[in-house]
C-alpha cells in the first residue's frame, strides 16, 4: 500500500512543494564499506522519494548532494545516472541545487575533497542547467545560489555575484526564498570560516547576508549538515534541513548522551525531508520523518500533518524548559579537526513548534543571557508565547523584570514558597503585573511531599486541590488577584475530577494543570491525552508539561517529550496530534455521552465533530460500543491515524477516536 497522508487540518495554502536534501544515492558498495548504513543509502533515498511522490506536490527541490560519489571518482557519472533513474521511477523531476558531492568542495584549503573546478562546474551545467537561476510561482520568487563557487577563483564567482545582486534588486514585488547547499552559518553570523566544514567563508558570507537583509528575503533553505538548525538573518528564517541518508557524527557532541549507532552517523529518527506550504503568513515547513526506512511498506496507517504553533492560537499546551533552549558547544565535527565548530542544539526549538506548543515556561534568568534571549524572542515570533517564572519575588524583582524584558513577556509565573505565602510582598508584585497587562499566574513550591520508595521527601510544584479554598478566600476578594493558578494534577486522580472539584471550590478560576511524567511512555501518553481532552472542554484551562527532554541525571527519573538524543518520545506524537485535532479552529468542545463512573471514557462533541478518549485499564471494547461508528482511530504513541474499523481497542494504551 502506498504512503498515505492527511492534510485536512492544515490552513489553506496557495501551493505546496517538497524539499529533499543530501540523499547521497549509493549503489551497493560491495564488501568494503566504511559504515554499514552506507549500504542502505540508495534504498533510503528510494523510500523518501516514494513518500515525496505520494504527496503530489506542485514541485520538488533537491538541495544538493544527490550522490555519495564525488566528481573526481571514476564511477561518478554512472552513480549519477543511477540517482536520476531513481528519481524518474518516482515521476520526480526536481529543481536542483548544486552541492559539494555534485561539483566539489568550497574554497577552503582544509576541505576533505577536491574543490570545485571549471570542469566539474561545466559538467553540472551541461547536465542540469545553470547552477544559479530563479523561477516564480504565485507571489513568490525562488532564487537558487551556487554556494560552492562563493569565494573561489573561477570567473563564474563574479558572474553569479552580479546576477544575484541584479535579480534581488528586480524582485521588489516578490516574496523571496533563497536556496543554497551550504548554510551561511549554523550558530552565529560571525563564526569562524577557514577550517569550518559547514558554513560559507568570507568575504562572500557577509556579502550574501547583506543582500538577504537588504532585499527582505523571507526564507533561506540550506542542506549539507545532515542535521537541522534554525536561525534568522534579519527578518529571514534560515533553515538547515535534514538528510534522508545519514546524520553527521560530530554533531552528536551537542547531546548529553551516548552516540547513536555508527558513532552518531545512523541517528535514524532525525532523517527525513519537509513539505513546504505557501500560506498567506509565509512558507510553513512541516517535517516528514523517514526514520531511515528502506521500503514503502504501510500497514494502512495515515500520516497526519499537524499545525505549527503559529497556526494554533487556541492550543493550551505549555511546555517547561527544564533544559536551556540555547545549548551550544564547540564541537570537533571531524577528526582530526583544525578548529572546533560552534554549533547549537535546535531540536527542542523545532519540536516545540511541531507539537503545537503555544506557551513556553522558563526561569526569568533565561532572559538575561544574550543567546537564550535571542532564542526566546525568535520562538515567540514563531507563535510560542513566553512565561517567565520567578521564585519568591519582591516588588522590586518584578519591577526590574518588566523594565528589562517587557517586550518579550506574555506571562509571569510567581512561584511562592510557604515562607513567601505568609509574607505580604507578593500581592504588590501581582499588582504590578496587573497594571502591565502581562498575564500573572501563581504557583506554590512546597517541600515535604512523601513518595513511595523514596528515602527523602520531594518538593511539589503547584497548588493542591485542598489549597484552593484558602487561596480563593485570600485572593478572589482582592483586586490584585492572579490571572491563573498552577494546580498540580497528581497521578491516579482523574483530570476531569480535579478540574470539576477546582471549579466547585473556586468558580471561574483559570488553571494551568501541571501533569507529571514518569518513565512509562504509554502512561505518559495517557496522562497527557487525558489532560488535553479535558482542557478542550474548559475554556482558559492550560496543560503544563515537563520535562521537555528526559531527566535521567537526577534522583527522580522522568521521560520527556524528547529523549536524550532529542528524538521524539511517544508523548511528543500525542501532543502533536491532539493539539491539532482538538484546537485547530478554537471552538469549544462539550462533554457528551456517558463517560462512566471512573472517567475512563471521555466523549466530546463540537458541532458535527465527535471525539472519544478511551483510557487504559478497563475491559476491551469496540468503537461501536461507544457510539464511535465511522470514527478514525489514532495511534497516539506513533502519531498515526487509521481508517474506520470496529476492531477491539487495546485496553493497555490510550486510544483516541475522532469523527468529523
C-alpha positions in Angstrom: 0.0 0.0 0.0 1.5 3.4 -0.9 2.1 6.1 1.7 -1.0 8.0 2.8 -1.2 11.5 4.2 -3.9 13.7 5.8 -3.6 17.5 5.4 -7.3 18.2 6.3 -6.4 20.1 9.5 -3.9 22.5 7.8 -4.8 26.0 6.8 -5.2 26.8 3.1 -2.1 27.2 1.0 -1.5 28.7 -2.4 0.8 25.8 -3.3 3.0 23.1 -1.8 6.4 21.8 -2.5 8.7 19.1 -1.2 12.3 19.9 -0.2 14.8 17.0 0.0 18.5 17.3 0.9 21.6 15.1 0.9 20.1 11.9 -0.5 23.6 10.6 -1.2 22.4 7.8 -3.6 24.9 5.0 -3.4 24.8 1.6 -5.2 25.8 -1.4 -3.0 29.5 -0.7 -2.3 30.4 -4.4 -2.1 32.3 -5.9 0.8 34.5 -2.9 1.5 32.3 -0.3 3.3 33.3 2.2 5.9 29.8 2.3 7.6 27.2 -0.5 7.4 24.4 2.1 6.8 26.1 3.2 3.5 24.6 0.0 2.0 21.2 1.4 2.8 21.6 5.0 1.4 20.2 4.2 -2.0 17.2 2.4 -0.5 16.6 5.2 2.0 16.6 7.7 -0.9 14.1 5.4 -2.7 11.7 5.3 0.2 11.9 9.1 0.7 11.2 9.7 -2.9 8.2 7.4 -2.8 6.8 9.4 0.1 7.5 12.7 -1.7 5.8 11.4 -4.8 2.7 10.3 -2.8 2.3 13.8 -1.5 1.8 15.0 -5.1 3.4 18.4 -4.5 3.4 21.2 -7.1 7.2 20.8 -7.4 10.2 19.2 -5.7 13.5 20.9 -4.8 16.7 18.8 -4.2 19.1 20.8 -2.1 22.3 19.1 -3.3 24.5 16.0 -2.7 22.4 13.8 -5.0 25.0 11.0 -4.8 27.7 9.7 -2.4 30.3 9.6 -5.1 32.4 12.8 -5.8 33.2 14.4 -9.2 36.8 13.0 -9.2 35.5 9.4 -8.7 35.9 7.2 -11.7 32.3 5.9 -11.3 30.8 9.4 -10.7 28.8 9.6 -13.9 27.5 6.0 -13.5 26.3 6.7 -10.0 24.7 10.0 -11.0 22.9 8.1 -13.8 21.5 5.7 -11.2 20.3 8.5 -9.0 18.5 10.2 -11.9 16.9 6.9 -12.9 15.7 6.5 -9.3 14.0 9.9 -9.5 12.5 9.1 -12.8 10.9 5.9 -11.5 9.0 8.0 -9.0 8.0 10.6 -11.6 10.0 13.3 -9.9 11.9 16.0 -11.8 13.4 18.2 -9.1 14.7 21.7 -9.2 18.4 21.1 -8.3 20.7 23.0 -6.1 24.4 22.1 -6.5 26.2 20.6 -3.5 29.8 19.6 -2.7 29.2 16.0 -3.7 27.9 17.2 -7.0 30.6 19.7 -8.2 33.3 19.8 -5.5 34.0 21.5 -2.2 34.0 25.1 -1.3 37.2 27.2 -1.4 39.0 26.2 1.8 42.4 24.6 1.9 41.3 22.3 4.8 38.3 20.7 2.9 38.4 16.9 2.7 37.7 16.6 -1.1 38.7 18.3 -4.3 37.4 21.8 -4.6 35.0 22.8 -7.4 36.8 23.0 -10.8 35.9 24.5 -14.1 35.4 21.0 -15.5 33.1 19.8 -12.7 31.1 23.0 -12.9 30.8 22.8 -16.7 29.7 19.1 -16.4 26.9 20.2 -14.0 25.7 23.0 -16.2 25.7 20.6 -19.2 23.5 18.1 -17.4 21.4 20.1 -15.0 21.4 23.6 -16.4 22.6 26.8 -14.8 23.6 26.4 -11.1 22.3 29.8 -10.3 18.8 30.7 -11.5 15.3 31.6 -10.3 11.7 30.9 -11.0 8.4 32.5 -10.0 5.2 30.9 -8.7 2.2 32.9 -7.4 3.7 35.8 -5.4 6.9 34.0 -4.7 10.3 34.1 -6.3 12.7 31.1 -5.7 16.3 32.0 -6.1 19.0 29.3 -6.4 22.6 30.2 -5.4 25.6 28.0 -6.0 27.3 28.0 -2.6 30.3 26.0 -3.9 31.7 28.8 -6.1 31.5 31.6 -3.5 35.0 32.9 -2.6 36.6 30.8 -5.4 38.9 31.9 -8.2 36.7 30.8 -11.1 35.2 33.5 -13.2 31.7 32.2 -12.5 32.0 33.5 -9.0 31.8 37.1 -10.3 29.1 36.2 -12.8 26.9 34.8 -10.1 27.5 37.7 -7.8 26.5 40.2 -10.4 23.4 38.1 -11.4 22.3 37.7 -7.7 22.6 41.4 -7.0 20.6 42.2 -10.1 18.0 39.5 -9.6 17.2 40.6 -6.0 17.1 44.3 -6.9 14.5 43.4 -9.5 12.3 41.4 -7.1 10.8 44.2 -5.0 7.3 43.0 -5.9 8.0 39.4 -5.0 8.2 37.4 -1.7 11.7 35.8 -1.7 13.0 32.3 -0.9 16.7 31.7 -1.4 18.1 28.2 -1.8 21.7 27.1 -1.5 23.5 24.0 -0.3 26.0 25.2 2.4 24.4 27.4 5.0 25.9 30.9 5.5 26.3 29.9 9.2 24.9 27.4 11.6 25.3 29.1 15.0 26.1 32.8 14.6 26.9 35.1 11.7 30.4 35.8 12.8 31.5 32.2 13.5 34.9 31.2 12.0 35.1 30.1 8.4 38.5 28.7 7.5 38.5 25.1 8.6 34.8 25.1 9.2 33.1 22.5 7.1 29.6 23.7 7.4 29.4 27.4 6.5 30.2 29.9 3.8 33.6 31.6 4.0 34.4 35.3 4.0 34.1 37.7 2.3 31.2 36.3 0.4 29.3 35.3 3.6 28.9 38.9 4.7 28.1 40.0 1.1 25.3 37.4 0.9 23.9 38.2 4.4 23.8 41.9 3.5 21.8 41.1 0.3 19.4 38.9 2.2 18.7 41.6 4.7 18.6 44.4 2.2 16.0 42.8 -0.1 13.7 41.5 2.7 14.2 37.8 1.9 11.7 35.8 3.9 13.2 32.2 3.8 16.6 30.7 3.2 16.8 27.0 2.8 20.0 25.0 3.0 21.3 21.4 3.4 24.8 19.9 3.8 24.9 19.5 7.6 22.6 16.4 7.7 21.0 17.7 10.9 18.7 20.6 11.5 19.5 24.2 12.5 17.2 27.2 12.6 18.5 30.8 12.6 17.5 34.3 11.5 19.1 36.7 9.0 17.2 39.9 9.7 13.6 39.1 9.0 14.5 35.9 7.1 14.3 32.5 8.6 17.3 30.3 7.9 16.6 26.6 8.0 19.2 23.9 7.5 17.3 20.7 6.5 17.9 17.0 7.4 19.3 14.3 5.2 17.4 11.2 4.1 20.6 9.1 4.2 22.6 9.6 7.4 23.4 12.0 10.1 26.8 13.6 10.7 28.6 12.1 13.7 30.3 15.2 15.0 27.0 17.0 15.8 26.3 14.2 18.3 28.6 16.2 20.6 25.6 18.5 21.2 23.7 15.9 23.1 24.5 14.7 26.7 24.0 11.1 25.7 25.9 8.2 24.3 26.1 8.5 20.5 23.6 7.0 18.1 24.7 3.9 16.1 27.9 4.2 14.0 29.4 6.9 16.2 26.3 9.0 15.6 26.1 8.6 11.9 23.0 6.4 11.9 20.6 8.5 14.1 17.6 7.4 12.0 14.9 9.4 13.8 16.5 12.5 12.5 16.4 11.5 8.9 13.7 13.0 6.6 12.6 15.9 4.5 10.0 18.7 4.6 6.7 19.6 3.0 6.6 23.4 2.4 3.3 25.2 2.2 2.9 28.7 0.9 0.3 30.2 3.3 -0.7 33.9 3.5 1.5 34.3 6.5 4.6 32.8 4.9 6.0 29.4 3.9 5.4 26.8 6.7 7.8 23.8 6.9 6.3 20.5 8.0 8.8 17.8 8.9 8.4 14.3 7.5 10.5 11.8 9.3 11.5 8.8 7.2 13.2 7.1 10.1 15.8 5.5 7.7 13.0 3.4 6.1 14.3 1.5 3.1 10.8 0.5 1.7 7.3 1.8 1.5 5.6 -0.9 3.5 2.5 0.5 5.0 0.0 -1.2 7.4 -2.7 1.2 6.4 -1.5 4.0 8.6 -2.1 7.6 7.6 0.4 10.3 8.5 -1.3 13.3 9.9 0.1 16.7 9.1 -0.3 18.8 12.2 -0.3 22.5 12.6 2.6 24.5 13.9 2.3 26.7 16.9 1.7 29.9 14.9 -1.4 28.3 13.4 -2.8 27.0 16.8 -3.7 30.1 18.8 -6.1 28.1 20.9 -3.6 25.4 21.9 -3.5 25.0 25.7 -0.1 23.2 25.7 2.5 24.8 28.0 6.0 23.2 27.9 8.6 23.8 30.6 12.2 24.3 29.5 13.7 22.1 32.1 16.8 22.3 29.9 18.1 25.5 28.3 16.8 26.4 24.8 20.2 27.6 23.6 22.6 24.8 24.3 25.8 25.4 22.3 29.1 23.7 22.1 32.3 24.0 20.2 32.4 20.6 18.5 35.2 18.7 16.7 33.0 17.8 13.8 35.6 15.7 12.1 38.8 14.1 13.3 41.4 15.4 13.0 39.9 18.9 13.0 41.9 22.1 12.5 39.3 24.0 14.5 36.3 23.4 16.7 33.0 24.4 15.1 30.4 26.3 17.2 27.0 24.6 17.0 23.7 24.8 18.8 21.1 22.2 19.6 18.0 23.4 17.8 15.9 20.3 18.1 13.9 21.4 21.2 13.1 24.7 19.5 11.8 22.9 16.4 10.0 20.3 18.5 8.0 23.0 20.4 6.7 24.4 17.1 6.0 21.0 15.6 3.9 19.7 18.6 1.8 22.9 18.6 3.0 24.3 22.0 1.5 27.7 22.3 3.4 28.6 25.5 6.9 28.0 26.8 7.7 28.3 30.5 11.3 29.1 31.8 13.2 30.7 34.6 13.2 34.5 34.2 17.0 34.4 34.3 17.0 33.0 30.8 16.1 36.4 29.5 19.4 37.9 30.9 21.7 35.8 28.7 22.1 37.2 25.1 21.9 33.7 23.4 18.9 32.4 25.3 17.1 35.8 25.0 17.6 35.7 21.2 16.2 32.2 21.0 13.2 33.0 23.2 12.5 36.1 21.1 12.7 34.0 17.9 10.5 31.3 19.4 7.9 34.0 20.3 7.9 35.4 16.8 7.2 31.8 15.6 4.0 31.7 17.6 5.1 30.4 21.1 4.2 32.8 23.9 6.6 33.2 26.9 6.0 32.6 30.6 8.9 33.6 32.9 8.9 32.0 36.3 10.2 34.0 39.4 10.8 32.4 42.8 9.6 34.4 45.9 9.8 37.8 44.1 9.7 41.1 45.9 8.1 44.1 44.2 11.5 45.3 43.0 12.2 42.0 41.3 9.0 42.3 39.2 9.7 46.0 38.5 13.1 45.0 37.2 11.8 42.1 35.1 9.2 44.3 33.5 11.6 47.2 32.9 14.2 45.0 31.2 12.1 42.5 29.3 8.5 43.7 28.9 8.6 43.4 25.1 9.3 39.7 25.4 6.9 38.8 28.2 3.5 37.3 27.7 3.2 36.0 31.2 4.9 35.8 34.6 4.5 32.9 37.0 5.1 33.9 40.6 6.4 30.9 42.4 5.9 31.1 46.2 7.4 29.0 49.0 5.5 28.7 52.2 7.6 31.5 53.7 6.6 33.8 50.9 3.0 32.9 51.1 3.0 34.1 54.7 4.6 37.4 53.7 2.8 40.4 52.3 5.1 41.4 49.4 3.8 39.2 46.6 0.4 40.9 46.3 2.3 44.0 45.3 4.1 42.0 42.6 0.7 40.9 41.3 -0.5 44.5 41.2 2.5 45.4 39.0 1.7 42.7 36.6 -2.0 43.6 36.5 -1.0 47.2 35.6 1.4 46.0 32.9 -1.2 43.8 31.1 1.2 40.8 31.5 -0.7 37.6 32.5 0.1 36.7 36.1 -0.1 33.2 37.4 0.6 31.9 40.9 2.3 28.7 41.8 3.2 27.0 45.1 6.7 25.5 45.7 6.2 23.2 48.6 8.7 20.7 50.1 7.7 17.7 52.1 5.9 15.6 49.5 6.2 11.9 50.5 6.6 9.5 47.6 6.6 5.7 47.8 10.0 4.2 47.7 11.9 7.5 48.3 14.0 8.0 51.4 13.6 11.7 51.4 10.5 13.9 50.8 10.3 15.7 47.5 9.2 19.3 46.5 5.9 19.7 44.8 5.4 22.4 42.1 1.8 23.7 42.0 -1.1 24.1 44.4 -3.2 21.1 45.6 -6.9 21.0 45.4 -7.1 21.3 49.2 -5.2 24.6 49.0 -7.7 26.3 46.7 -10.3 27.2 49.4 -7.9 29.2 51.5 -6.4 30.6 48.3 -9.8 31.7 47.0 -10.8 33.4 50.2 -7.4 35.3 50.3 -7.3 36.3 46.6 -10.7 36.4 45.0 -11.9 39.1 47.3 -8.8 41.2 46.3 -8.4 43.4 43.2 -4.8 42.2 42.9 -5.5 38.6 42.1 -3.6 36.4 39.6 -4.9 35.7 36.2 -4.2 32.0 36.7 -3.3 29.3 39.2 -0.9 26.4 38.7 -2.6 23.3 40.0 -0.8 20.0 40.4 -2.7 17.1 39.0 -1.4 14.1 41.0 -1.1 10.7 39.2 -4.0 8.4 39.9 -6.7 11.1 40.2 -8.8 11.6 37.0 -8.0 15.0 35.5 -11.8 15.6 34.9 -12.3 15.1 38.7 -9.6 17.6 39.6 -11.0 20.2 37.2 -14.5 19.7 38.4 -13.6 20.0 42.0 -11.4 23.0 41.4 -14.2 24.9 39.7 -16.6 23.9 42.5 -14.2 25.3 45.1 -13.2 28.4 43.2 -15.7 29.2 40.4 -14.3 31.0 37.4 -10.7 30.0 38.2 -8.3 29.8 35.3 -6.0 26.8 35.7 -2.6 25.6 34.5 -2.9 21.9 35.1 0.6 20.5 35.8 0.8 16.8 34.9 3.7 14.6 36.0 5.6 12.3 33.6 7.3 9.1 34.7 9.3 6.5 32.8 6.4 4.6 31.3 5.9 6.2 27.9 2.4 4.7 27.4 1.3 6.0 30.8 2.7 9.4 29.9 0.7 9.4 26.6 -2.5 8.6 28.5 -2.0 11.3 31.1 -1.2 14.0 28.6 -4.1 12.9 26.4 -6.5 13.0 29.3 -5.4 16.4 30.3 -5.6 17.9 26.8 -9.1 16.4 26.1 -10.4 17.7 29.4 -8.9 21.1 28.8 -10.7 21.2 25.5 -14.0 21.4 27.5 -12.8 24.1 29.9 -12.2 27.5 28.4 -9.0 29.0 29.7 -7.5 25.8 31.1 -3.9 25.1 30.0 -1.9 21.9 30.3 1.6 22.3 31.7 4.0 19.6 30.7 7.6 18.8 31.8 10.3 17.8 31.1 10.8 18.6 27.5 13.9 16.3 27.5 14.5 13.2 29.6 15.6 13.8 33.1 17.9 10.9 33.9 20.7 12.6 35.9 18.6 13.4 38.9 17.4 11.3 41.9 14.0 11.0 40.2 13.9 9.9 36.5 11.2 11.1 34.1 10.9 10.7 30.4 10.4 13.8 28.4 8.7 14.8 25.1 12.2 14.2 23.6 14.8 11.6 24.6 18.4 12.5 25.3 19.3 12.4 21.6 16.5 14.9 21.1 14.4 12.4 19.2 10.6 12.3 19.8 9.1 10.1 22.5 5.5 8.9 22.3 4.2 11.8 24.3 5.5 14.2 21.6 3.4 12.5 19.0 0.3 12.5 21.2 0.8 16.2 21.8 1.2 16.9 18.1 -2.0 15.0 17.1 -4.2 16.3 19.9 -3.3 20.0 19.7 -4.2 19.9 16.1 -7.4 17.8 16.2 -8.9 19.4 19.3 -7.8 23.0 18.9 -7.4 23.9 15.3 -10.5 26.1 14.9 -10.6 27.4 18.5 -14.3 26.5 19.0 -15.0 24.9 22.4 -15.9 21.2 22.9 -18.6 19.9 25.3 -18.8 16.7 27.2 -21.3 14.2 25.6 -22.5 10.7 26.3 -21.8 8.5 29.3 -18.2 8.8 30.4 -18.7 6.2 33.1 -18.1 6.5 36.8 -14.3 6.3 36.5 -13.9 8.8 33.6 -12.1 6.0 31.6 -14.1 7.1 28.5 -14.3 10.8 27.8 -16.7 11.7 25.0 -16.7 15.2 23.4 -18.9 17.0 20.8 -18.4 20.1 18.8 -20.9 20.8 16.0 -20.8 17.8 13.8 -17.5 16.6 15.3 -17.2 13.8 17.8 -14.2 12.7 19.8 -13.6 9.9 22.3 -10.6 9.2 24.5 -10.5 5.7 26.0 -8.0 5.5 28.8 -6.2 2.3 29.7 -7.1 0.0 32.5 -10.6 -1.3 31.7 -12.1 -4.1 29.6 -11.5 -4.2 25.9 -14.3 -2.6 23.9 -15.1 -1.8 20.2 -15.7 1.7 18.8 -19.3 0.7 18.2 -19.8 0.1 21.9 -19.1 3.8 22.4 -21.2 5.0 19.6 -18.0 5.8 17.7 -19.1 4.3 14.4 -17.3 5.8 11.3 -14.6 7.2 13.6 -10.9 7.3 12.8 -8.6 5.7 15.3 -5.4 7.5 16.3 -2.2 5.7 17.4 -1.2 8.5 19.7 2.2 6.9 20.6 3.3 6.9 16.9 1.3 9.9 15.6 -0.6 7.8 13.0 -4.2 7.6 12.0 -6.2 4.6 10.8 -9.4 4.4 8.8 -12.7 3.4 10.3 -12.8 -0.1 11.6 -14.5 -1.8 14.6 -11.6 -3.8 15.8 -11.3 -4.2 19.6 -9.4 -1.3 21.2 -6.2 -2.0 23.1 -7.0 -1.9 26.8 -3.4 -1.3 27.8 -3.0 2.1 26.0 -4.9 5.3 25.5 -7.0 5.3 22.3 -8.3 8.5 20.6 -11.2 8.3 18.2 -12.4 11.2 16.0 -15.2 11.7 13.6 -15.6 14.9 11.5 
